[in-house]
Amino acid sequence: MNLIEVNSVTKFFDKSERKSALKELFKTILRILNLSNKQELKLNSNHFVALKNISFEIKKGEAVALIGSNGAGKSTMLKIINGLYGPTKGSVKVHGKIQALIELGAGFHYELSGRENLIFSVSMIPDLNKEEKEQLMQEIIDFSELNEFIDFPVKKYSSGMKARLGFSAAIFANPDILLVDEVLSVGDFKFRQKCLRKINEIREKAAVILVSHNLQTIKLFCSRAILFEKGSILFDGDVQQAINLYRQADSSDKEKPIAKAHLGEDFVSNELISNLEVFWCDKTKKPKKTFKRGEPIYLSFKITFKIEVGEGLLFSMPFWKDDINISSISSEYNECNLSLKSLSKGVLLKVDNTFNSGAIDSCFILTLKSEYLIRKILNPFEVTEYDARIHGVSLCSFEEVKFVGNH
């Protein structure tokens, strides 16, 4: 079932900000009054084109990313779907209740407290009696983790606190369609994971559209990506293919090299995990932090879970050297099947040491489907025995190819 149908949408704005705002206000009033705008708008030198002939459909249960460089048209498309803008040409059909997290604090009255704003939001949800509304209010407050600040005026909230309040209010409204525009980039890592987990709970009965420059979140969470470039759709389909084309299409917006691990954050899901041990070692599991060039590197990790979890456990490890993301390993591509039994007993991995001399940073990541369970920054290890004839950050292996016949 299609929840969103975008048909040949074109959108252009007046280059005069004041004229553009007045025209959008006029068109919004017409839409509210269910009146059509008979005037045919023609593109001229006073306009700029934000979207050109855009068409796509999104079904129930899909999580779709809109990606592209700044100004490509992603956020404009989201605002048209939400009804904040009307298309200049074409149409958008939305089937179901829609909730949008497009701007921090949008829809809040800044002079009112967080609680007073929530009272208004919850009052808009139909078919709830007084007790159900009070219970829902408390669930929203608990999820937002703003208990001690909930009676403060929203104007005193930080951007992260506004994001928490806005997301919590939107997600507990049980929308059929959820629109998220970069809001999940605000706030601490743990809360972002909780938000993604909550979104996962509603995916089967809703459609989610995510606009983000965080390609790792997109790869982990979304099943489809639509790549925008200069107001047009360049690609619609597989997430990794879309990301590859995105990086090729606009070198100025390529994913930046990940800096040293201290720019990341440690995270362990305390709800699911009771104990974690992970460290570099030798083959006897003796902790070790210095390895000769070419010498195998071993990683020991042991994880104890509080409850049973289903299939879909994956681990990965990116490696950095001199602030550059140089390599990674992943159980998804190494045919390594993780089970709770093996993890609780302990796992010893042998990692090929292809690194040149120097300090190597890394972090241990464990995910369950699209949810982070662990992101643990590890102590760096050192690769020794410098050789001036070896260049770069890693070594490639090779072998002689034997040809058969006359060549």
GUMARMAR-523876 format. One record per residue (C-alpha): residue number from 1; residue in one letter; x, y, z. Coordinates in Angstrom, 1 decimal. Example, Ala and Ser with C-alpha at 12.3 -4.5 7.8 and 13.67 -1.06 7.14 Angstrom:
# GUMARMAR-523876
{nr 1; rest a; xx 12.3; yy -4.5; zz 7.8} $
{nr 2; rest s; xx 13.7; yy -1.1; zz 7.1} $
//
This chain:
# GUMARMAR-523876
{nr 1; rest m; xx 0.0; yy 0.0; zz 0.0} $
{nr 2; rest n; xx 1.4; yy 3.4; zz -1.0} $
{nr 3; rest l; xx 1.3; yy 6.0; zz 1.8} $
{nr 4; rest i; xx 3.0; yy 8.7; zz -0.3} $
{nr 5; rest e; xx 2.6; yy 9.3; zz -4.0} $
{nr 6; rest v; xx 4.7; yy 12.1; zz -5.6} $
{nr 7; rest n; xx 3.7; yy 12.8; zz -9.2} $
{nr 8; rest s; xx 5.7; yy 15.1; zz -11.5} $
{nr 9; rest v; xx 6.4; yy 17.7; zz -8.8} $
{nr 10; rest t; xx 8.1; yy 20.9; zz -9.8} $
{nr 11; rest k; xx 8.8; yy 23.7; zz -7.4} $
{nr 12; rest f; xx 10.3; yy 27.1; zz -8.0} $
{nr 13; rest f; xx 10.6; yy 30.1; zz -5.7} $
{nr 14; rest d; xx 10.9; yy 33.8; zz -6.2} $
{nr 15; rest k; xx 14.4; yy 35.1; zz -5.7} $
{nr 16; rest s; xx 13.0; yy 37.9; zz -3.6} $
{nr 17; rest e; xx 12.7; yy 36.3; zz -0.1} $
{nr 18; rest r; xx 9.8; yy 38.6; zz 0.8} $
{nr 19; rest k; xx 7.8; yy 37.9; zz -2.4} $
{nr 20; rest s; xx 8.5; yy 34.2; zz -2.1} $
{nr 21; rest a; xx 7.2; yy 34.2; zz 1.5} $
{nr 22; rest l; xx 4.0; yy 36.1; zz 0.6} $
{nr 23; rest k; xx 3.3; yy 33.8; zz -2.3} $
{nr 24; rest e; xx 3.8; yy 30.7; zz -0.2} $
{nr 25; rest l; xx 1.5; yy 32.2; zz 2.5} $
{nr 26; rest f; xx -1.2; yy 32.9; zz -0.2} $
{nr 27; rest k; xx -1.0; yy 29.4; zz -1.6} $
{nr 28; rest t; xx -1.1; yy 27.9; zz 1.9} $
{nr 29; rest i; xx -4.3; yy 29.8; zz 2.6} $
{nr 30; rest l; xx -5.8; yy 28.5; zz -0.6} $
{nr 31; rest r; xx -5.0; yy 25.0; zz 0.3} $
{nr 32; rest i; xx -6.5; yy 25.4; zz 3.8} $
{nr 33; rest l; xx -9.7; yy 26.8; zz 2.2} $
{nr 34; rest n; xx -9.6; yy 23.9; zz -0.3} $
{nr 35; rest l; xx -9.5; yy 26.4; zz -3.2} $
{nr 36; rest s; xx -7.4; yy 25.9; zz -6.3} $
{nr 37; rest n; xx -4.9; yy 28.4; zz -7.7} $
{nr 38; rest k; xx -6.0; yy 28.9; zz -11.3} $
{nr 39; rest q; xx -3.0; yy 31.0; zz -12.2} $
{nr 40; rest e; xx -0.5; yy 29.2; zz -14.3} $
{nr 41; rest l; xx 3.0; yy 30.1; zz -12.9} $
{nr 42; rest k; xx 5.7; yy 30.4; zz -15.6} $
{nr 43; rest l; xx 9.4; yy 30.2; zz -14.9} $
{nr 44; rest n; xx 11.2; yy 33.5; zz -15.5} $
{nr 45; rest s; xx 14.5; yy 35.2; zz -14.5} $
{nr 46; rest n; xx 13.1; yy 36.1; zz -11.1} $
{nr 47; rest h; xx 12.7; yy 32.5; zz -10.1} $
{nr 48; rest f; xx 15.0; yy 29.7; zz -9.1} $
{nr 49; rest v; xx 14.1; yy 26.0; zz -9.5} $
{nr 50; rest a; xx 14.2; yy 23.9; zz -6.4} $
{nr 51; rest l; xx 12.7; yy 20.7; zz -7.8} $
{nr 52; rest k; xx 12.2; yy 19.5; zz -11.4} $
{nr 53; rest n; xx 9.6; yy 16.9; zz -12.4} $
{nr 54; rest i; xx 10.0; yy 14.7; zz -9.3} $
{nr 55; rest s; xx 8.1; yy 11.4; zz -9.0} $
{nr 56; rest f; xx 8.3; yy 8.5; zz -6.6} $
{nr 57; rest e; xx 6.1; yy 6.4; zz -4.3} $
{nr 58; rest i; xx 6.7; yy 5.1; zz -0.7} $
{nr 59; rest k; xx 5.0; yy 2.1; zz 0.7} $
{nr 60; rest k; xx 3.9; yy 1.2; zz 4.2} $
{nr 61; rest g; xx 6.9; yy -0.4; zz 6.0} $
{nr 62; rest e; xx 9.6; yy 1.4; zz 4.0} $
{nr 63; rest a; xx 12.4; yy 3.5; zz 5.5} $
{nr 64; rest v; xx 13.6; yy 5.7; zz 2.7} $
{nr 65; rest a; xx 16.6; yy 8.1; zz 2.8} $
{nr 66; rest l; xx 16.7; yy 11.3; zz 0.8} $
{nr 67; rest i; xx 20.4; yy 12.2; zz 0.2} $
{nr 68; rest g; xx 22.3; yy 14.7; zz -1.8} $
{nr 69; rest s; xx 24.5; yy 17.8; zz -1.4} $
{nr 70; rest n; xx 23.2; yy 21.0; zz 0.3} $
{nr 71; rest g; xx 20.7; yy 22.7; zz -2.0} $
{nr 72; rest a; xx 19.8; yy 19.5; zz -3.9} $
{nr 73; rest g; xx 16.1; yy 19.7; zz -3.0} $
{nr 74; rest k; xx 15.8; yy 17.1; zz -0.2} $
{nr 75; rest s; xx 14.3; yy 19.4; zz 2.5} $
{nr 76; rest t; xx 12.1; yy 21.2; zz 0.0} $
{nr 77; rest m; xx 10.6; yy 17.8; zz -1.0} $
{nr 78; rest l; xx 10.1; yy 17.0; zz 2.6} $
{nr 79; rest k; xx 8.2; yy 20.3; zz 3.2} $
{nr 80; rest i; xx 6.0; yy 19.7; zz 0.2} $
{nr 81; rest i; xx 5.1; yy 16.2; zz 1.5} $
{nr 82; rest n; xx 4.3; yy 17.7; zz 4.9} $
{nr 83; rest g; xx 2.2; yy 20.5; zz 3.3} $
{nr 84; rest l; xx 4.3; yy 23.4; zz 4.4} $
{nr 85; rest y; xx 4.9; yy 24.2; zz 0.7} $
{nr 86; rest g; xx 2.6; yy 23.5; zz -2.3} $
{nr 87; rest p; xx 4.1; yy 22.3; zz -5.6} $
{nr 88; rest t; xx 4.3; yy 24.7; zz -8.4} $
{nr 89; rest k; xx 3.3; yy 21.9; zz -10.7} $
{nr 90; rest g; xx 2.4; yy 18.3; zz -10.1} $
{nr 91; rest s; xx 0.8; yy 16.7; zz -7.1} $
{nr 92; rest v; xx 1.5; yy 14.9; zz -3.8} $
{nr 93; rest k; xx -1.0; yy 12.4; zz -2.3} $
{nr 94; rest v; xx -0.6; yy 11.5; zz 1.3} $
{nr 95; rest h; xx -2.6; yy 8.6; zz 2.8} $
{nr 96; rest g; xx -2.7; yy 8.6; zz 6.6} $
{nr 97; rest k; xx -1.6; yy 10.7; zz 9.6} $
{nr 98; rest i; xx 1.7; yy 12.5; zz 9.1} $
{nr 99; rest q; xx 4.2; yy 13.7; zz 11.7} $
{nr 100; rest a; xx 7.2; yy 15.7; zz 10.8} $
{nr 101; rest l; xx 10.5; yy 16.6; zz 12.6} $
{nr 102; rest i; xx 11.8; yy 19.1; zz 10.1} $
{nr 103; rest e; xx 13.0; yy 22.0; zz 12.2} $
{nr 104; rest l; xx 14.0; yy 22.0; zz 15.9} $
{nr 105; rest g; xx 11.2; yy 23.2; zz 18.0} $
{nr 106; rest a; xx 8.8; yy 23.7; zz 15.1} $
{nr 107; rest g; xx 5.2; yy 23.8; zz 16.4} $
{nr 108; rest f; xx 6.3; yy 24.7; zz 20.0} $
{nr 109; rest h; xx 5.2; yy 27.9; zz 21.7} $
{nr 110; rest y; xx 8.5; yy 29.1; zz 23.2} $
{nr 111; rest e; xx 7.0; yy 31.0; zz 26.1} $
{nr 112; rest l; xx 5.2; yy 27.9; zz 27.3} $
{nr 113; rest s; xx 6.8; yy 25.1; zz 29.3} $
{nr 114; rest g; xx 7.6; yy 21.7; zz 27.8} $
{nr 115; rest r; xx 4.7; yy 20.2; zz 29.7} $
{nr 116; rest e; xx 2.3; yy 22.9; zz 28.5} $
{nr 117; rest n; xx 3.4; yy 22.3; zz 24.9} $
{nr 118; rest l; xx 2.9; yy 18.5; zz 25.3} $
{nr 119; rest i; xx -0.6; yy 19.1; zz 26.8} $
{nr 120; rest f; xx -1.5; yy 20.9; zz 23.6} $
{nr 121; rest s; xx 0.1; yy 18.2; zz 21.4} $
{nr 122; rest v; xx -1.6; yy 15.3; zz 23.2} $
{nr 123; rest s; xx -5.0; yy 17.1; zz 23.1} $
{nr 124; rest m; xx -4.8; yy 16.9; zz 19.3} $
{nr 125; rest i; xx -4.7; yy 13.1; zz 19.3} $
{nr 126; rest p; xx -8.3; yy 11.8; zz 18.8} $
{nr 127; rest d; xx -10.1; yy 9.0; zz 20.7} $
{nr 128; rest l; xx -8.2; yy 9.3; zz 24.0} $
{nr 129; rest n; xx -9.9; yy 9.8; zz 27.4} $
{nr 130; rest k; xx -8.4; yy 11.9; zz 30.2} $
{nr 131; rest e; xx -6.5; yy 9.0; zz 31.9} $
{nr 132; rest e; xx -5.0; yy 7.8; zz 28.5} $
{nr 133; rest k; xx -3.9; yy 11.3; zz 27.7} $
{nr 134; rest e; xx -2.2; yy 11.7; zz 31.1} $
{nr 135; rest q; xx -0.5; yy 8.3; zz 30.7} $
{nr 136; rest l; xx 0.7; yy 9.2; zz 27.2} $
{nr 137; rest m; xx 2.0; yy 12.5; zz 28.6} $
{nr 138; rest q; xx 4.2; yy 10.7; zz 31.1} $
{nr 139; rest e; xx 5.4; yy 8.2; zz 28.5} $
{nr 140; rest i; xx 6.6; yy 11.1; zz 26.3} $
{nr 141; rest i; xx 8.3; yy 12.9; zz 29.2} $
{nr 142; rest d; xx 10.0; yy 9.7; zz 30.4} $
{nr 143; rest f; xx 11.2; yy 8.9; zz 26.8} $
{nr 144; rest s; xx 12.5; yy 12.5; zz 26.3} $
{nr 145; rest e; xx 14.5; yy 12.2; zz 29.6} $
{nr 146; rest l; xx 13.6; yy 15.8; zz 30.3} $
{nr 147; rest n; xx 11.8; yy 15.2; zz 33.6} $
{nr 148; rest e; xx 13.7; yy 17.8; zz 35.6} $
{nr 149; rest f; xx 13.3; yy 20.4; zz 32.8} $
{nr 150; rest i; xx 9.8; yy 19.7; zz 31.6} $
{nr 151; rest d; xx 8.3; yy 22.7; zz 33.5} $
{nr 152; rest f; xx 10.9; yy 25.1; zz 32.1} $
{nr 153; rest p; xx 9.9; yy 27.5; zz 29.2} $
{nr 154; rest v; xx 11.0; yy 25.9; zz 25.9} $
{nr 155; rest k; xx 12.9; yy 29.1; zz 25.0} $
{nr 156; rest k; xx 15.4; yy 28.1; zz 27.7} $
{nr 157; rest y; xx 16.0; yy 24.7; zz 26.1} $
{nr 158; rest s; xx 19.1; yy 23.8; zz 24.2} $
{nr 159; rest s; xx 18.9; yy 22.6; zz 20.7} $
{nr 160; rest g; xx 19.3; yy 19.0; zz 21.9} $
{nr 161; rest m; xx 16.5; yy 19.4; zz 24.5} $
{nr 162; rest k; xx 14.2; yy 20.7; zz 21.8} $
{nr 163; rest a; xx 15.0; yy 17.8; zz 19.6} $
{nr 164; rest r; xx 14.3; yy 15.4; zz 22.4} $
{nr 165; rest l; xx 10.9; yy 17.0; zz 23.2} $
{nr 166; rest g; xx 10.0; yy 17.2; zz 19.5} $
{nr 167; rest f; xx 10.9; yy 13.7; zz 18.6} $
{nr 168; rest s; xx 9.2; yy 12.2; zz 21.7} $
{nr 169; rest a; xx 6.0; yy 14.1; zz 21.0} $
{nr 170; rest a; xx 6.0; yy 13.0; zz 17.3} $
{nr 171; rest i; xx 6.8; yy 9.4; zz 17.8} $
{nr 172; rest f; xx 4.2; yy 8.7; zz 20.5} $
{nr 173; rest a; xx 1.5; yy 10.2; zz 18.2} $
{nr 174; rest n; xx 1.6; yy 6.8; zz 16.3} $
{nr 175; rest p; xx 1.9; yy 8.4; zz 12.8} $
{nr 176; rest d; xx 1.3; yy 6.6; zz 9.6} $
{nr 177; rest i; xx 4.1; yy 8.7; zz 8.0} $
{nr 178; rest l; xx 7.2; yy 10.0; zz 9.9} $
{nr 179; rest l; xx 9.4; yy 12.7; zz 8.3} $
{nr 180; rest v; xx 12.8; yy 13.3; zz 9.9} $
{nr 181; rest d; xx 15.2; yy 16.0; zz 8.6} $
{nr 182; rest e; xx 18.6; yy 16.0; zz 10.3} $
{nr 183; rest v; xx 17.0; yy 16.2; zz 13.8} $
{nr 184; rest l; xx 18.7; yy 12.9; zz 14.8} $
{nr 185; rest s; xx 22.1; yy 14.5; zz 14.4} $
{nr 186; rest v; xx 21.4; yy 16.6; zz 17.5} $
{nr 187; rest g; xx 21.9; yy 15.2; zz 21.0} $
{nr 188; rest d; xx 24.0; yy 12.5; zz 22.5} $
{nr 189; rest f; xx 24.7; yy 9.2; zz 20.9} $
{nr 190; rest k; xx 22.7; yy 7.1; zz 23.4} $
{nr 191; rest f; xx 19.5; yy 9.1; zz 22.8} $
{nr 192; rest r; xx 19.9; yy 8.9; zz 19.0} $
{nr 193; rest q; xx 20.1; yy 5.1; zz 19.3} $
{nr 194; rest k; xx 16.9; yy 5.1; zz 21.4} $
{nr 195; rest c; xx 15.2; yy 7.2; zz 18.8} $
{nr 196; rest l; xx 16.2; yy 4.8; zz 16.0} $
{nr 197; rest r; xx 15.0; yy 1.9; zz 18.1} $
{nr 198; rest k; xx 11.6; yy 3.6; zz 18.5} $
{nr 199; rest i; xx 11.4; yy 4.3; zz 14.8} $
{nr 200; rest n; xx 12.1; yy 0.6; zz 14.1} $
{nr 201; rest e; xx 9.1; yy -0.3; zz 16.3} $
{nr 202; rest i; xx 6.7; yy 1.7; zz 14.0} $
{nr 203; rest r; xx 8.3; yy 0.8; zz 10.6} $
{nr 204; rest e; xx 6.0; yy -2.2; zz 10.0} $
{nr 205; rest k; xx 2.9; yy -0.1; zz 10.2} $
{nr 206; rest a; xx 4.3; yy 3.3; zz 8.9} $
{nr 207; rest a; xx 6.5; yy 4.9; zz 6.3} $
{nr 208; rest v; xx 9.6; yy 6.7; zz 7.4} $
{nr 209; rest i; xx 11.5; yy 9.3; zz 5.3} $
{nr 210; rest l; xx 14.9; yy 10.4; zz 6.7} $
{nr 211; rest v; xx 17.0; yy 13.3; zz 5.4} $
{nr 212; rest s; xx 20.5; yy 13.1; zz 6.8} $
{nr 213; rest h; xx 24.2; yy 13.7; zz 5.9} $
{nr 214; rest n; xx 25.1; yy 10.8; zz 8.3} $
{nr 215; rest l; xx 25.7; yy 8.1; zz 5.8} $
{nr 216; rest q; xx 26.4; yy 5.5; zz 8.4} $
{nr 217; rest t; xx 23.0; yy 6.0; zz 10.0} $
{nr 218; rest i; xx 21.4; yy 5.8; zz 6.5} $
{nr 219; rest k; xx 23.2; yy 2.5; zz 5.7} $
{nr 220; rest l; xx 22.2; yy 1.0; zz 9.0} $
{nr 221; rest f; xx 18.6; yy 2.1; zz 9.1} $
{nr 222; rest c; xx 17.2; yy 2.6; zz 5.6} $
{nr 223; rest s; xx 16.2; yy 0.0; zz 3.0} $
{nr 224; rest r; xx 16.1; yy 2.5; zz 0.1} $
{nr 225; rest a; xx 17.7; yy 5.8; zz -0.9} $
{nr 226; rest i; xx 16.7; yy 8.5; zz -3.3} $
{nr 227; rest l; xx 19.6; yy 10.7; zz -4.5} $
{nr 228; rest f; xx 18.8; yy 14.3; zz -5.4} $
{nr 229; rest e; xx 21.1; yy 16.4; zz -7.5} $
{nr 230; rest k; xx 20.3; yy 20.0; zz -8.4} $
{nr 231; rest g; xx 16.5; yy 19.5; zz -8.0} $
{nr 232; rest s; xx 16.3; yy 16.2; zz -9.9} $
{nr 233; rest i; xx 16.3; yy 12.6; zz -8.9} $
{nr 234; rest l; xx 19.7; yy 11.0; zz -10.0} $
{nr 235; rest f; xx 19.0; yy 7.6; zz -8.5} $
{nr 236; rest d; xx 16.3; yy 5.7; zz -6.6} $
{nr 237; rest g; xx 17.1; yy 2.3; zz -5.2} $
{nr 238; rest d; xx 19.8; yy 0.4; zz -3.3} $
{nr 239; rest v; xx 21.3; yy 2.4; zz -0.4} $
{nr 240; rest q; xx 24.9; yy 1.6; zz -1.1} $
{nr 241; rest q; xx 24.6; yy 2.3; zz -4.8} $
{nr 242; rest a; xx 23.0; yy 5.7; zz -4.0} $
{nr 243; rest i; xx 25.8; yy 6.5; zz -1.5} $
{nr 244; rest n; xx 28.5; yy 5.6; zz -4.1} $
{nr 245; rest l; xx 26.9; yy 7.8; zz -6.7} $
{nr 246; rest y; xx 26.5; yy 10.6; zz -4.2} $
{nr 247; rest r; xx 30.2; yy 10.6; zz -3.5} $
{nr 248; rest q; xx 31.0; yy 10.5; zz -7.2} $
{nr 249; rest a; xx 28.5; yy 13.2; zz -8.1} $
{nr 250; rest d; xx 29.6; yy 15.9; zz -5.7} $
{nr 251; rest s; xx 33.2; yy 15.7; zz -4.4} $
{nr 252; rest s; xx 32.6; yy 18.7; zz -2.2} $
{nr 253; rest d; xx 30.1; yy 16.7; zz -0.1} $
{nr 254; rest k; xx 32.0; yy 13.4; zz 0.0} $
{nr 255; rest e; xx 31.9; yy 11.8; zz 3.4} $
{nr 256; rest k; xx 34.7; yy 13.3; zz 5.3} $
{nr 257; rest p; xx 37.5; yy 11.1; zz 6.6} $
{nr 258; rest i; xx 36.6; yy 10.0; zz 10.1} $
{nr 259; rest a; xx 38.9; yy 11.6; zz 12.6} $
{nr 260; rest k; xx 40.5; yy 9.8; zz 15.5} $
{nr 261; rest a; xx 38.3; yy 7.7; zz 17.7} $
{nr 262; rest h; xx 38.1; yy 10.4; zz 20.4} $
{nr 263; rest l; xx 35.6; yy 12.2; zz 18.1} $
{nr 264; rest g; xx 33.2; yy 9.3; zz 18.5} $
{nr 265; rest e; xx 31.4; yy 8.2; zz 21.6} $
{nr 266; rest d; xx 31.4; yy 5.1; zz 23.7} $
{nr 267; rest f; xx 28.0; yy 3.4; zz 23.9} $
{nr 268; rest v; xx 26.8; yy 0.2; zz 25.5} $
{nr 269; rest s; xx 23.1; yy -0.8; zz 25.6} $
{nr 270; rest n; xx 22.7; yy -1.4; zz 29.3} $
{nr 271; rest e; xx 19.2; yy -2.7; zz 28.7} $
{nr 272; rest l; xx 20.6; yy -5.7; zz 26.8} $
{nr 273; rest i; xx 24.2; yy -6.1; zz 27.9} $
{nr 274; rest s; xx 25.6; yy -6.8; zz 31.4} $
{nr 275; rest n; xx 29.3; yy -7.3; zz 30.7} $
{nr 276; rest l; xx 31.8; yy -6.4; zz 27.9} $
{nr 277; rest e; xx 35.4; yy -7.3; zz 27.6} $
{nr 278; rest v; xx 37.4; yy -6.4; zz 24.5} $
{nr 279; rest f; xx 41.1; yy -5.9; zz 24.0} $
{nr 280; rest w; xx 44.1; yy -6.4; zz 21.7} $
{nr 281; rest c; xx 46.2; yy -9.4; zz 22.6} $
{nr 282; rest d; xx 48.5; yy -12.2; zz 21.3} $
{nr 283; rest k; xx 47.3; yy -15.7; zz 20.4} $
{nr 284; rest t; xx 47.4; yy -16.8; zz 24.1} $
{nr 285; rest k; xx 45.0; yy -13.9; zz 24.9} $
{nr 286; rest k; xx 47.7; yy -12.0; zz 26.8} $
{nr 287; rest p; xx 47.0; yy -8.2; zz 26.4} $
{nr 288; rest k; xx 49.4; yy -6.6; zz 23.9} $
{nr 289; rest k; xx 49.6; yy -3.2; zz 22.3} $
{nr 290; rest t; xx 52.7; yy -3.4; zz 20.1} $
{nr 291; rest f; xx 53.0; yy -5.6; zz 17.0} $
{nr 292; rest k; xx 55.8; yy -6.1; zz 14.5} $
{nr 293; rest r; xx 54.9; yy -5.2; zz 10.9} $
{nr 294; rest g; xx 53.3; yy -8.3; zz 9.4} $
{nr 295; rest e; xx 52.8; yy -10.1; zz 12.7} $
{nr 296; rest p; xx 49.2; yy -11.3; zz 13.2} $
{nr 297; rest i; xx 47.1; yy -9.1; zz 15.5} $
{nr 298; rest y; xx 44.5; yy -10.8; zz 17.8} $
{nr 299; rest l; xx 41.4; yy -9.3; zz 19.3} $
{nr 300; rest s; xx 39.6; yy -10.9; zz 22.3} $
{nr 301; rest f; xx 36.0; yy -10.0; zz 23.1} $
{nr 302; rest k; xx 33.5; yy -11.5; zz 25.5} $
{nr 303; rest i; xx 29.9; yy -10.2; zz 25.8} $
{nr 304; rest t; xx 27.2; yy -11.2; zz 28.3} $
{nr 305; rest f; xx 23.6; yy -10.5; zz 27.4} $
{nr 306; rest k; xx 20.8; yy -10.0; zz 29.9} $
{nr 307; rest i; xx 18.2; yy -11.5; zz 27.7} $
{nr 308; rest e; xx 17.9; yy -13.6; zz 24.6} $
{nr 309; rest v; xx 18.2; yy -11.6; zz 21.3} $
{nr 310; rest g; xx 17.2; yy -12.8; zz 17.9} $
{nr 311; rest e; xx 19.3; yy -13.3; zz 14.7} $
{nr 312; rest g; xx 21.1; yy -10.4; zz 13.1} $
{nr 313; rest l; xx 24.1; yy -9.8; zz 15.3} $
{nr 314; rest l; xx 26.9; yy -8.2; zz 13.3} $
{nr 315; rest f; xx 30.2; yy -6.7; zz 14.4} $
{nr 316; rest s; xx 32.5; yy -4.4; zz 12.6} $
{nr 317; rest m; xx 35.7; yy -2.4; zz 13.3} $
{nr 318; rest p; xx 37.0; yy 0.6; zz 11.4} $
{nr 319; rest f; xx 40.7; yy 1.5; zz 11.6} $
{nr 320; rest w; xx 42.2; yy 5.0; zz 11.6} $
{nr 321; rest k; xx 45.7; yy 6.2; zz 11.1} $
{nr 322; rest d; xx 46.7; yy 9.9; zz 11.1} $
{nr 323; rest d; xx 43.1; yy 11.0; zz 11.3} $
{nr 324; rest i; xx 42.2; yy 9.0; zz 8.1} $
{nr 325; rest n; xx 39.8; yy 6.0; zz 8.0} $
{nr 326; rest i; xx 42.1; yy 3.5; zz 6.3} $
{nr 327; rest s; xx 40.4; yy 0.1; zz 6.6} $
{nr 328; rest s; xx 37.8; yy -2.0; zz 8.3} $
{nr 329; rest i; xx 36.6; yy -5.5; zz 9.1} $
{nr 330; rest s; xx 33.1; yy -6.8; zz 9.3} $
{nr 331; rest s; xx 31.5; yy -10.1; zz 10.2} $
{nr 332; rest e; xx 29.0; yy -9.6; zz 7.4} $
{nr 333; rest y; xx 31.6; yy -10.1; zz 4.8} $
{nr 334; rest n; xx 33.8; yy -12.7; zz 6.5} $
{nr 335; rest e; xx 31.1; yy -15.3; zz 7.0} $
{nr 336; rest c; xx 31.5; yy -15.1; zz 10.8} $
{nr 337; rest n; xx 28.3; yy -16.3; zz 12.5} $
{nr 338; rest l; xx 28.0; yy -14.8; zz 16.0} $
{nr 339; rest s; xx 25.8; yy -16.5; zz 18.6} $
{nr 340; rest l; xx 25.0; yy -15.6; zz 22.2} $
{nr 341; rest k; xx 26.7; yy -18.8; zz 23.3} $
{nr 342; rest s; xx 30.0; yy -18.0; zz 21.5} $
{nr 343; rest l; xx 30.0; yy -14.4; zz 22.6} $
{nr 344; rest s; xx 29.4; yy -15.4; zz 26.3} $
{nr 345; rest k; xx 32.3; yy -17.9; zz 26.1} $
{nr 346; rest g; xx 34.6; yy -15.4; zz 24.4} $
{nr 347; rest v; xx 35.8; yy -15.0; zz 20.8} $
{nr 348; rest l; xx 39.4; yy -14.6; zz 19.6} $
{nr 349; rest l; xx 39.9; yy -13.0; zz 16.2} $
{nr 350; rest k; xx 43.1; yy -13.2; zz 14.1} $
{nr 351; rest v; xx 43.4; yy -10.0; zz 12.1} $
{nr 352; rest d; xx 45.8; yy -9.8; zz 9.2} $
{nr 353; rest n; xx 48.4; yy -7.1; zz 9.9} $
{nr 354; rest t; xx 48.7; yy -5.3; zz 6.6} $
{nr 355; rest f; xx 49.4; yy -2.0; zz 8.4} $
{nr 356; rest n; xx 52.6; yy 0.1; zz 7.9} $
{nr 357; rest s; xx 54.4; yy 1.3; zz 11.0} $
{nr 358; rest g; xx 52.7; yy 3.8; zz 13.4} $
{nr 359; rest a; xx 49.7; yy 4.0; zz 15.8} $
{nr 360; rest i; xx 46.4; yy 2.6; zz 14.7} $
{nr 361; rest d; xx 43.1; yy 3.7; zz 16.2} $
{nr 362; rest s; xx 39.9; yy 1.6; zz 16.1} $
{nr 363; rest c; xx 36.6; yy 1.0; zz 17.7} $
{nr 364; rest f; xx 34.5; yy -2.2; zz 18.2} $
{nr 365; rest i; xx 30.9; yy -2.0; zz 17.0} $
{nr 366; rest l; xx 28.2; yy -4.6; zz 17.6} $
{nr 367; rest t; xx 24.7; yy -4.1; zz 16.0} $
{nr 368; rest l; xx 21.5; yy -6.1; zz 16.1} $
{nr 369; rest k; xx 19.8; yy -5.5; zz 12.7} $
{nr 370; rest s; xx 19.7; yy -1.7; zz 12.5} $
{nr 371; rest e; xx 20.3; yy -0.9; zz 16.2} $
{nr 372; rest y; xx 23.7; yy -0.2; zz 17.9} $
{nr 373; rest l; xx 24.3; yy -2.4; zz 20.9} $
{nr 374; rest i; xx 28.0; yy -1.5; zz 21.4} $
{nr 375; rest r; xx 30.3; yy 1.2; zz 20.2} $
{nr 376; rest k; xx 33.5; yy 0.9; zz 22.2} $
{nr 377; rest i; xx 36.6; yy 2.9; zz 21.5} $
{nr 378; rest l; xx 39.7; yy 0.7; zz 21.9} $
{nr 379; rest n; xx 43.2; yy 1.7; zz 23.0} $
{nr 380; rest p; xx 45.4; yy 2.2; zz 19.9} $
{nr 381; rest f; xx 48.0; yy -0.4; zz 19.0} $
{nr 382; rest e; xx 51.4; yy 0.3; zz 17.6} $
{nr 383; rest v; xx 52.9; yy -1.3; zz 14.5} $
{nr 384; rest t; xx 56.8; yy -1.2; zz 14.6} $
{nr 385; rest e; xx 59.7; yy -1.9; zz 12.3} $
{nr 386; rest y; xx 59.7; yy 1.0; zz 10.0} $
{nr 387; rest d; xx 61.0; yy 0.4; zz 6.4} $
{nr 388; rest a; xx 61.7; yy 3.4; zz 4.2} $
{nr 389; rest r; xx 61.0; yy 1.3; zz 1.1} $
{nr 390; rest i; xx 57.4; yy 0.8; zz 2.2} $
{nr 391; rest h; xx 55.0; yy 3.7; zz 1.6} $
{nr 392; rest g; xx 51.4; yy 4.4; zz 2.6} $
{nr 393; rest v; xx 49.4; yy 3.2; zz 5.5} $
{nr 394; rest s; xx 48.9; yy -0.5; zz 4.6} $
{nr 395; rest l; xx 50.5; yy -3.2; zz 2.5} $
{nr 396; rest c; xx 48.8; yy -5.2; zz -0.3} $
{nr 397; rest s; xx 49.6; yy -8.9; zz -0.8} $
{nr 398; rest f; xx 50.3; yy -10.3; zz -4.3} $
{nr 399; rest e; xx 51.1; yy -13.5; zz -6.0} $
{nr 400; rest e; xx 52.6; yy -14.5; zz -9.4} $
{nr 401; rest v; xx 50.0; yy -15.6; zz -12.0} $
{nr 402; rest k; xx 51.0; yy -18.7; zz -14.0} $
{nr 403; rest f; xx 49.7; yy -18.6; zz -17.5} $
{nr 404; rest v; xx 48.9; yy -21.7; zz -19.5} $
{nr 405; rest g; xx 49.7; yy -21.9; zz -23.2} $
{nr 406; rest n; xx 51.4; yy -19.5; zz -25.5} $
{nr 407; rest h; xx 51.3; yy -15.8; zz -24.5} $
//
